[in-house]
Amino acid sequence: MKIWIANIMDLIFGDPYNMPHPVRVIGSYISWFEKIIRKICRSDSALKIAGIILTISTVAIGYGTIYFILKFSMRIGLWLNFMLSVIFMYYCIAGKCLQKEAYKIMSVLFQDNLPEARKLLSYIVGRDTGRLDEEGIARGLIETVSENTSDGIIAPLFYMFIGGPPLAMAYKAINTLDSMVGYKNDKYKDFGWASAKLDDIANYIPARLTAIFMVASAFILGKDYKNSFRIVLRDGRKHLSPNSGYPEAAVAGALGIMLGGANYYFGKLVVKPTIGDKSKVIEAKDIKHTVKIMYVSWLMALILFSIAAYLLKGI
């Protein structure tokens, strides 16, 4: 019940930009820690050890803070505990926010305003967007929505059902660590090593479940679910990330498009493996199809995780 209410809240309200957010607090801690460590550590090995300490401490703070707040709230009253549990889980879901950002960029593309679309996309992706055409912008957005269906919806749900709000917040801490320091460039290859590895482990099962939900969603929505399944099996492992390729492959196959390929990052050309077959040119309207797949996958995960939790309780 609490998990369903939290998800309905996100569906209605989205991310509470004007309210205190635990993930922003976690991000502030990571930034503070890095700033201090950069002044102290000079060698690669010292940075790697510091990165391990950052990873452990951030996840411990994420889990422990929520755990003790909820434990203390039980002494005050069940209703307070219930409300706080719902709010903390609501903070962990990012479905509505993802849809809003996607539709905002899609609407700008429909207006043929490429400079504004590039600017908006730059806020949510790591690649350089300054030279992207309409197809490149749509491709980047579709990849982001696909990946974040796993990272921002299915994975938090997965950990909510296993360990409630504390474990869901611990996952968000892992995800935040990876997004802030989990890069493979010279600056973060040592300091962000532990964060990136832990993120790979935490997302291993959710990413593959997301791909399965997306294939089933393609069937429900009348998309090419057979090709979606085929591309997941063929290209799911081709991504540089051990997890991101699976949801991307599911969407690419369902829509008959090709994702991945060459992009610029910090002015440097990076050629990634391609995912899917280029049966058609990617268009702005494919963004809407991707969001629909996201929503159906979200509902499917909620229903199936709830059934699994109910059955496991009876064992």
Secondary structure as UniProt FT lines:
FT   HELIX           2..13
FT   TURN            17..18
FT   HELIX           22..40
FT   HELIX           44..76
FT   HELIX           78..92
FT   HELIX           95..110
FT   TURN            111..112
FT   HELIX           114..122
FT   TURN            123..124
FT   TURN            130..131
FT   HELIX           134..149
FT   HELIX           150..154
FT   HELIX           155..181
FT   TURN            186..192
FT   HELIX           193..202
FT   HELIX           204..220
FT   TURN            221..222
FT   HELIX           225..235
FT   TURN            236..237
FT   TURN            242..244
FT   HELIX           245..255
FT   STRAND          259..265
FT   TURN            266..267
FT   STRAND          268..275
FT   HELIX           285..313
//
